[in-house]
Amino acid sequence: MDEALKIADDFVSVAALAKLNILRTDINVEVQPAPHRPPSSLPARMCAVYVFMHKDRCLKVGKAGPKSQARFCSQHYGTNAPSTLAKSLLKSDLFPELDQLGIKDWICQNTARINFFMPAAHGIFTLALLESFIQCRLLPEFEGFVAQRISPNGERLTPLSGVT
């Protein structure tokens, strides 16, 4: 929880550098430790950046605008939408025991979910900046292509190696 709050605090400074007027009170952080329940809705007039964590490893960071209820609530737990956490987990060799039938339960039982909510009135660029900031901070396993997660010297980026 402390790290999630620190991320929100630090984002306010980043937003100020981009000349965005966002207050720390505009960002509500919700931490759901494993096991967690998928959210039932995205609060009205809000947008969110969500994070899936497995122990200390970030698996996925995504964003959802106010019209992205399915993306926020359910899509990442299954395989019926493009680019979901479930599909990424099933394709990877990180957790070979996973199968398509039990993937939703595995995600709920074994990952924590962190949601960063802010008013949609801040706009899509602020939401995109928050998502990018969190991605840079946590270096999720399943973002972009594998080749995009390699440093210039050929090493795989990790939260420690990504800090210079």
PyMOL commands that set and color helices and strands:
alter all, ss='L'
color gray80, all
select helices_A, chain A and resi 2-17+24-26+69-73+75-77+85-91+100-110+120-122+124-138+146-149
alter helices_A, ss='H'
color red, helices_A
select strands_A, chain A and resi 28-32+46-54+57-64+112-119
alter strands_A, ss='S'
color yellow, strands_A
deselect
rebuild
show_as cartoon
